[in-house]
Amino acid sequence: MNSTRGALSKGPPLFLLYLALQALVVADIPPGLWHDSPSYEKLNLLGAAPRLPTVPLLYTVFPTNDLRVWVQTFLAAVSWWVLASVASSLVRDVRVRWALRIVLLALGLASPVVNWNTTILSESVALSLTALLIATAINLQQRVDARSAGAFLAILLLWTFTRQAHVPMTLLVAVVLGVAAVLRRPGSRVVLAATAAGALLIAVAGLLEVQRNQSISRTNVGSIIQVRVFPNAGWTRWFEAHGMPYSRSIAAYAGTGFQYRNENRAYFNWIDEHGTATYLRFVLTHPVYTLIDPLPFFPGEQPSVTYPRGPHYSPLQPNPTPSLLSPIVDYGRHREVLPSVIDRLLFDQGEIGDVLALLIASVALAVYGRRRYGPDSRLVVPAVLVLGAIPFAYLVWLAGGEAVFELDRLSIITATELRVGLWIALFLGIDRVVEGRRARAE
């Protein structure tokens, strides 16, 4: 079984070709700057900066935007190469192995993924670390030892401190590892239990870091209240009953993004002091809002000639209901290096047909393989990725989503890791059928 450490040592000329394709995507394209790009240049390891430290640390080491684009591009090439190498090593049939390897490398070049490499934001680094985290998870599942656990925890630490939404997901990772420690054979329980404890410590550290600086959380909660709550009279009364100041002038903020103003100071002070805690209470006591209202945003909705474009971020969120599973927007300028038909097959923006087709095919093959040949432990990590996309998507919506007018940007990690899990599961299913038929023929 190949290890993450050895993934780059295999086929250097092919890796250089892949690196050249990644470089072609961004060559001579100016870095993409957005209103929040400067916030990623503020580094503080004790929570005094608005962003978690992984990306600011990288941007401190590489101080110019042009250099950052090239570092992000190199990191993307390495990460997707490692993921393709480790994932394909699970496959026994050489033809299926190469097919999976090519698909994962191509996914790393798909437009919705690769366009972030030219942007001065957290998404490029987050996508690359997601690919590395999946690779180290596969390696740990196949080889439960201290070295594999150490590599996994190192990448998990960087991944957790890349985006705030990753912090609660790391808690879920710790739970999954804890369950795995209980279910595994005694010889590997100690390593998995220690890894679960390490993941829990990382998650706790992340929660403390987020708690020290609530600026982003307060802005997101303010946007949620103004975009989702104010248009609903019942919800507005609930927040009023829990201390939120409300008046005709405050009601005028309905449907607008949150920003601090000189007027209505009592309202803005309440958002700062009580908004986040009150919203969390609202989430816990309103199951329809928490569990049902996000569902239309999983598939999204296509626009029509009768639907008016919204005043905020309409070029970035063009559909009336954006899709958590298939973000439609490209933030960064880039060159296409894949044929359009392949690009859409790998990641069809604004559509979930590719996800549904992959899900049906991979589940059918998994069920067939289990009934005919028994359980397949190789499917553990892909299954966790696919199932984990559900709480991840809920978290993205509940933490702001379309209320901050950037659901397509915020959901790109969820949509990408879901596709990685489905493609790996599909090829593992194909591999099992091929190997089963070969064994019967012999």
N, C-alpha and C positions, 0 to 999 in steps of 0.2 A: 504494500500500500504506500503510495507516495505521501510524503509529508509536506506541509506548507513550506518548510525550510528548503526543501529540494525542488520546489516547483519551478523556480527561475533557472535552475541549473540544467533543465531539460530543453534542448532545442533553442539555444541562444539566437541563431539566425532568424528563426521564426518569430521569436519575441521582438527582435529588432524591426522586423517587418510590421508587426502589430503596433509597436511604438511609433513607427513612421506614419501609419494610418491615423493613429490618435493625434499625432503632430499636424498632419495635413488638415485635420478638422479645424484647428485653431490658428494655424500659421498666418501671420500678418493681419490678424483680426484684433482690433483694440479691445481692451478689457471692458466688460459690461458693468457699469456702476449704477447702483440704485440708491434710493433715499436712505436705506439703512446700511449701506456698505461701510460707511465710516465707523459704525458701531463695532465692526469686527476687528478694528485696529486697536481697540482699547483692551489691554490685557491686565487682569488682576486675578490672582489665584485664590483670593479670599472673598470673592463675591461682590466686590465693589464695582465691577464693570457690568454692563448690561448683558453681555454674552458669556456663555460658558467658555472655558479657556482653550479648548483644542484648536479651533480655527484662529483666534487671536494669537496664540502661541506660534502657529505656523506663519502667520502674517508678520509677526515680529521678527522671526528668523529670516524671512524673505521679504524685505521692506518695500519693494516696488510692485505695482500692479502687473506689469508685464512679466516679471519674474514669477509672481504668484500664479499666473495663468499657466506658465510652463511647468511649474512644480505640480499644480493640480492635474495637468495632463499626464505627466510622468507617473504620478501616484495612481491615476485611473488606469493607465496601461498595466502597471505592475499588479494592481489589485484584481482586475478582471482576468489577467493571465494566471495569477495564482488560483483564483476561484475555478477557472476552467480546468486547470491542471489537477487540482485536488478532487473536484467533483467528477471529472471523467475517469479518475483512477478507481472509482467505485464500480465502473462498468467492465464486464469481463470480455464481451465480444469487441474485437478491435474496430469493426466498422461502426458500431453503435457508440463506442468510446470517442472516436473522432467526430462523429456527428454531434454529440453533446458538447464536446470541446469547441467546435466551430460555432454552434448556436450561442453558447455563453460569451464567447469572444465577440460575436456579432452584436449581442445584446448590449455589450459595453460600448458599441459604436452607434447604437440606435439613437435617433434624433432626440427623443425625450430624455435620454440619459446623458449623452455626450455634450449637449448644448450648455450644460452647467459649467463646463470646464473653463469657459471664458468669462464667467461672472464672478464678481468679488462678493460672494455670499457663502453660506455654509454648505449649500447643497452638493457641490462637487466633492468636497472632502467627506461629507456624510455618505454619499453614494459609494465612494471608494472604500471607506471603512466598513460599510455594510457588506460589500463583496468580500473583504478580508475576514470579517466576523463570521460570515457563513462558511468560508473555507476553513477557518480554525475550529468552528463547531463540528464540521464533518470530520476533521482530523481527530478531534477529541472523542467523538462518538466511536470512531474506528480504532483508536489507540488511546486508551485511558491511562495516561502516565503523566508524571509531573511536568515534562517538557511540553506536552500538548496542552495541558491545563494552564501553564504559564503563558503560552502564546495566546490562548483564548482570552485570558483575563487581561493581558496587556492591550489587545485590540478592543476588548469590551470597555476598558477604562477610557480609551480615546473616543470610542463611539458614544459612550454615555455623555461625555462632556462636550459633544459637538452641538447638540440641539436639546432644548428643554423637554421636548416630547419623548426623547430617548430615556430620560431618567426613570419614569414609571415603568417603561417597558423593560428596563434592567431589573426591576423588582420581579416582573413576570419571569424573566430569564432565571433568576435565582430560585423561584418556585419550581420551574421545570427541572432545573438541575437537582433540586432537593428530592423531587419525585423520582428522578432517574437514579439517584443514589440509593433510594430505598428498593427500587426494582432490580438494580443490577446485581450481578453475582458478588459475593463478599470480597473478592480480590480487588475490585475496582471501586468499592463503595467509599473507601477513605478518600481517594482522589476526587471523586465526584462530590462528596460532602464538603471537602475543602474548597473545591471550585464554587459550589453553591454559596458557601460562606463568603468567599471573595467577591462574588457577584453582589451579594447582599450588602457588603461593606461599600462597594462602589456605588450602589444605588442610594444608600444612606448619605454618603458624601455628596452625591449629586443633589439630593433633596435639600441638604443643608446649604449647598452653594446657591440653589435657586431661591431658598428662603431668605438669604442675605440680600438679594436684590430682586425686588418684586416689580420693577418698572415695566417689563414686558408683560408679566401676568396682569398687572393692573390695566394696562392699555387693552389687552385682549378681553378682559372682563368688561371693561367699559364699552367696547365695541359690541360684545354679545348683548349687553343690556340694551343698547340703543338700536341695534339692528334686529334682534330677535324678540326682546322682551317688550319694548315700548309699543310695537304694533299689536301686541296681544294684551287686551284690557285685563284679563284675569291674572296673567303673570305679573303685569305692572302692579296690580293691587297687592299681590303677594309680596313683592319687593318693598312696596310702601309699608306694608304691615310689619316688615322686618327692618324698618328704620331708614329706608332710602328716601331722601328728600325728593319731592315731585311737585312740579308746577307747570303752568302753561308754557313758560319759556323753556323749561327742561324737556317737556314733551316735544318741542320743536326739533330736538336732536334726533328724533326717531328716524331710522334708516340711514343715518350718517355715521361715518367712522369716528372713533373716539379721539378727541384732542382736548387738551386743557384750555379753558377760556377764563377770562377775567371775571365774568359774571357767574352767578350760581355757585359760589365757592363752597357752600355747604354740601352740594351734590358731589363736587369733585373731591372734597375732603372725605366724604363717606366712601367713595370708590377707593381711595387710597387706604383707608383704615379698616373698612369692613366689606368691601366689594368682593374680594376673592373668597373669604370665608362664607359669606352669604350665598354666593353662587354655588359653591360646593354643597351647601345645605339644600339649595334648590335642586341640584342634580340628583341628590340622594332621595329626595322626597317627591320627585315628579318622574315616575318611571316611563310615562309616555314620551315625555321630552327626551329622556336619556336613552331609551332603547328603540323607540319607534321613529321619532323625528329624524334621526340621521339616515334612515334606510334609503330614502330617495336619492341621497348623495352618493351611495355606493355605485350605482350604474350611471347616474347623471341623467341629463335630458338634453336633447338637441334643440337648437333655436329654431324659430319660425319667423316668417315675415311679419307676423302680428305681435311678436313679443318685443317690447321696447328694450333698448339697451340701457343698462344701469349707468348712473353718472360716475361711479367709482370703479376704476381699474377694469373698465369694459374690454379693453384690448387684451388684458391678461386673464380674464375670466368670462369668455364670450358666451358661454351657454347659460341659459336661465337657471339650471341646476348643474353645477360643476360635478365632475366625477371623482370620487375618492380613489377608484381603482384604475382610472385611465385619464390622468391629467392631460389637458389639451394644450397647454401653453409652453412655448420655448422662451425662456428669459434671455438666453445668450445667443449672440450671432455665432454661426458655425457653418461648416461646409458638410454637405451630405457625401458620405463615402460608401453607403450601402444603396443598392437599387431600391426604389420606393416600395416595390411589392414586398421585399424582404423586410424593410424597415417597418411597414405596417403589420406584417405577420408577427414580428417580434414584439411590437408595442404600438397598438393601434390607438392613437390619441382620440379621446372623446368617445370611444366605443369600447364595449366590454365583450364583444364577440370573440376576440382572441383569448380572453381569460376563460370564458365559458367553454369554448372548444377544448382548451388545454385541460380544464378541470374535468370535463366529462371523459375525455380520453384517458387521462392519468388515473382517475378513480376506477374506470372500467378495467384498465390493465392491472391495477393493484388488486382489485377484487378477484379478477380471473387468476392472477398469479398466486394469491393466497389460497384460493380454493383448490388449485391444482398442485401447487408446490409447497404450500405452507407459508408461514410468516417470513418477511424479508426485513431484517434489521436495518438495511441500507436506507429504507424509506423514513426512518425516524426524523432526521433533520428536515428533509423536504416537507414532511407532514407538519412539523412544528412551524415552519415558515408559512405554510398556507393557512393553517389555523390561527397563527399569531397575527396574520394580517387583519383579522376581524377586530380584535380589541385595539390594535394599532390604529385602524381607520376610525373607530369610535372615539378614541382619544384625540385624534386630530380634529374631528368635528366638535367635540365637546370643549376643546381648548381654544376654539375660535373659528377655525375653518373658513367658511365663506363670510362669516361676520366680520372678519378682518380683510375680506376681499382678496385673499390669496390662498384659497383652498387648493388650487392646482399646484402651487409651489409647495405647500406644506405636506401634501400627500404623495410626493414623488418617491420618497423612500419606501412607503408602504406598497405602492404600486409596483415598484421595481423588485423588492424582495419577494412579493407574491409571484411574479413571473419567473424569477429564478427558481423558487421552490417547485412550481408547476412543471417547468422544463426538465429539471432534474428528475422529478418523479416520473414524468412521461418516458424518458429514456431508460430509466431503471426498469420500468415496466416492460418496455420493448426488449431490453437486454435479457430479462428473465424468460420471456417467451422464446427468444432466439436460442438461448442456452438450453432451455427445456426441450425444445425440438431437436437440438443437436444431440443431447444426451439420449433421447429416445432412439434417434437414428443409429447411434453407436451400439 
